């Protein structure tokens, strides 16, 4: 029994001894982040400043090598080094931290002794509506080879450069001090452009001063309808909607009785105004030229023109007929219907109702007649005392019928379109039982008391070849006589009218 207790005690003592702590020496270990960085540089000719950027981790020393000269070990992030000559150099910066970690940043740098070139922007020349001559002169290459030179221009950017505008450039053929000219095309007319010369070398791109130029534009001129036409004179007019750039120098009218293209072919006369280099002041942008010494009963062609340094602009070719000398005396109204219903003798202008189109006349002259299709289109002339004939009148017009009529049609009538107010006119009606013939009347109203449908007196004639031909129709009233002429022949006459006066309704 005692023996067992002793054994247990021995085991217990051993166990207690084994549980005592060991006496170890305490150690401290340093923590480091691995370094990294990039190299950038700025240069003033051969003197270069290198700098570490985008630094990560820890470092205590930087070993710099510049591709020339002796390496430098330092703790600084920047180093300045001066090279002895131009060249391409490999630069290294080895970063080291206290834990022994290293990182090598590398940069290849082109180092040059070059400065920006000296360049001059020449004054633009040869400016037209869509082109110009732009020049540059490089006076100093900046101790380097010029890799590119030229001009850049823009109509939007006020300070153009090679990135924000259109450049015109060369890479070879430069002679320092010589003028180099570039032709620029496809410009917009009447537009302000900005231009700068440039030259590029190793140091960068340099520019001359900004110069400007304004492209030219031709004038915009329109030929207007002739007015105040007599047997020997007329007033020919133009509208100058835009004088163009540069300043207008001359404007006027070309006129010819032999050439349908006056001012360009054949013989013609010129009626013009020299502006003496001063912009013209035209009321309502309109100019009138009174042309005299014309031949009676003659077809004339004319067109407007305007000239500036950009060129000559033309209006459309129009035409007019001078009056026959026998009818110029006593003429109160004349409507040539060349695109409008203007009175070319007085000022009693009419209007084209429902826009009937222009067409060729009997001489195939364009824009010298009106096409009326019978579908509610007509020429309307306002009432005027000169049209209130009572004791004598002559009405004359040309007409080309294009289809038969099924009821009486007024070719010309003096009326206010209210009951009984008609006074005179010329009409045509179908001939009963004959679809190809028509009856032509000249009508006057007498003793009607202005009652509709009463008092009409007429002289009439049956026409068998009426359709699809030009006809000259003339109605003459004088006293108690009424006559109808067709194509220069008297075809109907009455000398026994009731009274010698037309009703003034």
Secondary structure, DSSP 8 states (H G I E B T S, - for coil): -HHHHHHHHHHHHHHHHHTS---------------EEEEEEEEETTEEEEEEEEEES--SEEEEE-SSS--EEES-SEEEEE-SS-EEEEEEEEEE-TTS-EEEEEEEEEE------EEEE---BS--SS-EEEEEEEEE--SS---EEEEEEESS-SS--TTTSEEEEESS---TT-EEEEEE-S--TT-EEEEEEEEEETTEEEE---EEEE--B--EEEE---BS--SS-EEEEEEEEE--BS---EEEEEEESS-SSTTTSS--EEEEEE-TTS----GGGEEEEEE-S--TT-EEEEEEEEEETTEEEE---EEEE---GGGSTT-------SSS---SSSS--EEEET---EE--TT--TTSEE---SSS-EEEE---GGG--SSEEEEEEEEEB-S--SS-EEEEEE--SSTT---EEEEEEEETTEEEEEEEEEEEE-S-TT-TT--EEEEEEEESS-BTSEEEEEEEEETTEEEEEETTEEEEEE---SSS-----
